[in-house]
């Protein structure tokens, strides 16, 4: 029987950090791979659309420096999936510059593979016309206009691009947008380990110590793949993996915990067994992989909808609180009337904390009954920042002095915690693409390049 | 006697499942309560519609997940994550009303 394939997952998202002691514990176990997931769509559409990372540069560099130094020194490949958070071209470049800096500052010589995941919109327009792009329910159908308005589209790579890159024996792989489990699973699959178990383990390792109890987004986790099982072991003695903590993680951010769709097929967990192997380790078996009828990759895209200015205020006036709906309607009407024919393309919204500021349409009790104060966020979005400033400032000053019926507080209706009262929230994006692209040869969508860092190898 | 959901569960949480869906995880303290609640079918489509003021077709699924002693409910987001008018980008604060539920089991 061959030995288990061993994977060190350093943290939930590159840049979220990990204790050095946990990393060293992981290195003692002689991993075949050090990997980390760098991304998520959770922080919203802005980061994808604007080409900006949602993680901090210094924090990412700290994590990567530890991983790369250990990996290069011990000849263990280091893999980053969804580099720069969203995994588009600027995100990948951002992460690549950090790696180049680490190589230079530490005088490290190594081979870097960079796998691209941002797709050309012209190619996508042809695929859309050919009926190859379908929505991932409940996302709407994609139109050519919507695609044209989209700032950036990335595709989630499966294991194939990683496997192609591994053929060239790189020391470090930086991948653009990738299906979360793949940066952990690809090398094991390449070496002949079971794809279902490798991907299921990757699905858990991508959040590192979140699957332990107590969970943490900033600690390491170790995975072992055997012939017909995988095992999970935390690397800090304050944590345990329990059947419940691992099974519970299987629910996390999924539509259905029994069926986990990904590129090329679905993981089927109906016959999965979670067993407590020792006090702190869990053994999982029975995961199946069911290939889909056709090959497809998931697309993610975001488009710019304007610029936003916000103003934060509050009220402690019982009459104002009781009449808040009427006041908001009155202010909106005044703004609209004031800029008629001059500035009409804007979105003005008051988010009322203390009523339905958190849940909006889903709030079962959208009432101010019993509220002694309300938080009010005035939000204006318009094509340009200066137009958003205009609408926000006018709505703010109108609300401050709005003369509603029964008003006693004739000096002003709002408490502003700050001066200046209005803030630029900058460019605003929305998700515009969340679709499947049929692709007979998905690896072709993700070209990679190999570069030697630190000059010629000694 | 009414049993409070908050007293028989360890976890009640909400989160995005992609930008267009919200998913709720209700994890029970033990298998006795989990099985009781599953058998009584008290976490059902009508209840979710009433709490969140949504239509049946906005519920994607309600799944009983035995390995985690959990019931999972997934719904369509009224507004996709981060779009104009949306108020919870990560979807992590939509679970509150579930804590107040009580059933005659």
Boltz contact constraints between the chains, C-beta under 6 A:
constraints:
  - contact:
      token1: [A, 41]
      token2: [B, 19]
      max_distance: 6.0
  - contact:
      token1: [A, 42]
      token2: [B, 16]
      max_distance: 6.0
  - contact:
      token1: [A, 42]
      token2: [B, 90]
      max_distance: 6.0
  - contact:
      token1: [A, 44]
      token2: [B, 81]
      max_distance: 6.0
  - contact:
      token1: [A, 44]
      token2: [B, 82]
      max_distance: 6.0
  - contact:
      token1: [A, 44]
      token2: [B, 89]
      max_distance: 6.0
  - contact:
      token1: [A, 45]
      token2: [B, 82]
      max_distance: 6.0
  - contact:
      token1: [A, 138]
      token2: [B, 20]
      max_distance: 6.0
  - contact:
      token1: [A, 138]
      token2: [B, 76]
      max_distance: 6.0
  - contact:
      token1: [A, 139]
      token2: [B, 20]
      max_distance: 6.0
  - contact:
      token1: [A, 247]
      token2: [B, 67]
      max_distance: 6.0
  - contact:
      token1: [A, 247]
      token2: [B, 68]
      max_distance: 6.0
  - contact:
      token1: [A, 248]
      token2: [B, 68]
      max_distance: 6.0
  - contact:
      token1: [A, 251]
      token2: [B, 25]
      max_distance: 6.0
  - contact:
      token1: [A, 251]
      token2: [B, 68]
      max_distance: 6.0
  - contact:
      token1: [A, 251]
      token2: [B, 70]
      max_distance: 6.0
  - contact:
      token1: [A, 251]
      token2: [B, 72]
      max_distance: 6.0
  - contact:
      token1: [A, 253]
      token2: [B, 15]
      max_distance: 6.0
  - contact:
      token1: [A, 253]
      token2: [B, 17]
      max_distance: 6.0
  - contact:
      token1: [A, 254]
      token2: [B, 17]
      max_distance: 6.0
  - contact:
      token1: [A, 255]
      token2: [B, 17]
      max_distance: 6.0
  - contact:
      token1: [A, 255]
      token2: [B, 74]
      max_distance: 6.0
  - contact:
      token1: [A, 256]
      token2: [B, 61]
      max_distance: 6.0
  - contact:
      token1: [A, 256]
      token2: [B, 63]
      max_distance: 6.0
  - contact:
      token1: [A, 257]
      token2: [B, 65]
      max_distance: 6.0
  - contact:
      token1: [A, 274]
      token2: [B, 67]
      max_distance: 6.0
  - contact:
      token1: [A, 347]
      token2: [B, 84]
      max_distance: 6.0
  - contact:
      token1: [A, 358]
      token2: [B, 93]
      max_distance: 6.0
  - contact:
      token1: [A, 360]
      token2: [B, 87]
      max_distance: 6.0
  - contact:
      token1: [A, 361]
      token2: [B, 78]
      max_distance: 6.0
  - contact:
      token1: [A, 362]
      token2: [B, 52]
      max_distance: 6.0
  - contact:
      token1: [A, 362]
      token2: [B, 94]
      max_distance: 6.0
  - contact:
      token1: [A, 364]
      token2: [B, 51]
      max_distance: 6.0
  - contact:
      token1: [A, 364]
      token2: [B, 97]
      max_distance: 6.0
  - contact:
      token1: [A, 430]
      token2: [B, 83]
      max_distance: 6.0
  - contact:
      token1: [A, 431]
      token2: [B, 19]
      max_distance: 6.0
  - contact:
      token1: [A, 431]
      token2: [B, 80]
      max_distance: 6.0
